[in-house]
Amino acid sequence: MSAQREMKEKNPWHKPLTIIITVIGVIAIVALVTVAGLQNRPVFQKYKYGIVLDAGSSHTALYIYKWPAEKDNNTGRIEQKHSCKVKGKGISSYAAVPEKAGTSLTECMQEAEMQVPAWRHQETPLYLGATAGMRLLNMENKVASDKVFEAVEKALQRFPFSYQGARILSGQEEGAFGWVTVNYLDDRLKQGLQTTGALDLGGASTQISFVPHEYDISESPSNAVAFQLYGNYYNLYTHSFLCYGKDQALRMALAHQTRSGPIAISDPCFHPDYSVTRNYNTLYDSPCVSERKPKVAPLNFTHTGEGNFLQCQEVIRSLFNFKSCKYSKCSFNGIFQPPVQGSFGAFSAYYFVMNFLNLTDGSMSLETITNYVANYCSTPWDQIKKVYPDINEKYLAEYCFSGTYILTLLTEGYNFNTETFSKIKFIKEIKGSDAGWTLGYMLNLTNMIPAETKDSPPLPHAGYVSIVTVIVLLLFILVTLFILSFRSIWPKCSKEPQIV
Ligand SMILES: Nc1ccn([C@@H]2O[C@H](COP(=O)(O)OP(=O)(O)OP(=O)(O)O)[C@@H](O)[C@H]2O)c(=O)n1
């Protein structure tokens, strides 16, 4: 009996005050942990959406972007949710039947309706930007270009999105927004890191954009774009060469070889044994070559291949004018360009071509790549078709020209050398979003990159709650220890059990 009593005496949990403190403490901890848990549980994310249609010269593509609804003004959070390739050619090819330019977009727009939740449709901005194909059509036939836009606008307005307009981007915008996209996706802008240059090769134009060292923008103001993004200032050099996209460059190369109106040409940029009949009118039906059409020429010419890389380079060199330059330094055609600087991302047709040729592995030297392309070009056409039976023959026939064009443009046009060439990465996408001008365009139009950085609290909310929880827990332990340590000096007389 007395032993039992003694045990009760020694066990502090039997003291009423201790029990009360313990219960309160446990309740406090449970409450805090519950609050922290609720606060930090993975909540159902609500997203906002934006749609951009890239109406290029060779085709149109639709991109849907999404970002967390509560973070409109934040960085690194906007990502590509979906893309859709419009069937058929670019909208500029519908000049003779403009309504078809509109209807061609229907399928991808219907996909967009399914991809974006219905309750977000009305607030989802929808943009269409047209590039070099429409630039050329607009130069050639403004009425036809306006009609294509009318048809496209009509078609897009039928959908329940917030239509924001369709327009032709300038070459400078195309270059600058491509640069913004690449650096945004790489998280370089928010962190103020050294930026990556952007190389974009389309069907009808090509763009080069980078931030040069010691750049005197007054030398050629039309090539300069100033940005203030997240509190950082950038003086971007950008230039777009109309007609130097890969399809128009090929036209120019063929025009060069048919300038005297022959009935047949032997082309070093096509494989040995390759042979097709081409139509003079079709070849010269572009403002990039129309003025060079020979006065006297048959209806068709036979286009055969020779597969000679060095001679192909000679033909391609003839497309560039390296003679005149009124600036301290030029790329070609008298266009100012400071020396290339830093790393570059090369996308669109740069990627399609280099990926087909298996040359996107960054470890290959310029010399190895050149030898590979030379060897590829000299391979007979029949053999090429056997090795790649599933590739569209039109694309397949052109990869020798395209590979040679890319190497010549980069090394002789933009002056990349062995060392600087090794800093070019051929990329399709970055972190799941396609490289191209569309994301940069949307970020700009929706003001989603602030000029200044926002002041943010020193700790994120979740961190704050966790720290408070730990501190309270420590306090509770300290108080308990404190109470227990005083147990021995508590007045015992009043609590002495009365033994009757
Ligand atoms: N698998 C593929 C897909 C496309 N291409 C080529 O890549 C170019 C298209 O690049 P893109 O960036 O889509 O150009 P567009 O936007 O159509 O052209 P632009 O920007 O000049 O208007 C075209 O020459 C097309 O033939 C290719 O070689 N292989």
The ligand as a Tripos MOL2 file, in Angstrom:
@<TRIPOS>MOLECULE
LIG
   29    30     1     0     0
SMALL
NO_CHARGES

@<TRIPOS>ATOM
      1 N1         10.8320   17.8410  -89.8230 N.pl3     1 LIG1
      2 C1         11.0100   18.9990  -90.4510 C.ar      1 LIG1
      3 C2         10.0830   20.0490  -90.3130 C.ar      1 LIG1
      4 C3         10.3440   21.2430  -90.9760 C.ar      1 LIG1
      5 N2         11.4350   21.3650  -91.7510 N.ar      1 LIG1
      6 C4         11.7320   22.6210  -92.4440 C.3       1 LIG1
      7 O1         11.9640   23.6230  -91.4890 O.3       1 LIG1
      8 C5         11.5330   24.8730  -92.0040 C.3       1 LIG1
      9 C6         10.4350   25.3920  -91.1430 C.3       1 LIG1
     10 O2         10.9100   25.9770  -90.0330 O.3       1 LIG1
     11 P1          9.8400   26.8150  -89.2080 P.3       1 LIG1
     12 O3         10.5180   27.4120  -88.0410 O.co2     1 LIG1
     13 O4          8.6110   26.0500  -88.9910 O.co2     1 LIG1
     14 O5          9.6140   27.9870  -90.2900 O.3       1 LIG1
     15 P2          8.3600   28.8650  -90.6080 P.3       1 LIG1
     16 O6          7.8060   29.3880  -89.3230 O.co2     1 LIG1
     17 O7          7.4060   28.1380  -91.4650 O.co2     1 LIG1
     18 O8          9.0550   29.9830  -91.4760 O.3       1 LIG1
     19 P3          9.2720   31.5460  -91.1970 P.3       1 LIG1
     20 O9          9.6050   31.6890  -89.7470 O.co2     1 LIG1
     21 O10        10.4170   31.9020  -92.0830 O.co2     1 LIG1
     22 O11         8.0090   32.2120  -91.5670 O.co2     1 LIG1
     23 C7         10.9360   24.6150  -93.3660 C.3       1 LIG1
     24 O12        11.9160   24.9270  -94.3140 O.3       1 LIG1
     25 C8         10.6330   23.1550  -93.3410 C.3       1 LIG1
     26 O13        10.7340   22.6010  -94.6260 O.3       1 LIG1
     27 C9         12.3420   20.3400  -91.8620 C.ar      1 LIG1
     28 O14        13.3450   20.4870  -92.5570 O.2       1 LIG1
     29 N3         12.1180   19.1500  -91.2240 N.ar      1 LIG1
@<TRIPOS>BOND
     1     1     2 1
     2     2     3 ar
     3     2    29 ar
     4     3     4 ar
     5     4     5 ar
     6     5     6 1
     7     5    27 ar
     8     6     7 1
     9     6    25 1
    10     7     8 1
    11     8     9 1
    12     8    23 1
    13     9    10 1
    14    10    11 1
    15    11    12 2
    16    11    13 1
    17    11    14 1
    18    14    15 1
    19    15    16 2
    20    15    17 1
    21    15    18 1
    22    18    19 1
    23    19    20 2
    24    19    21 1
    25    19    22 1
    26    23    24 1
    27    23    25 1
    28    25    26 1
    29    27    28 2
    30    27    29 ar
@<TRIPOS>SUBSTRUCTURE
     1 LIG1         1 GROUP 0 **** ****
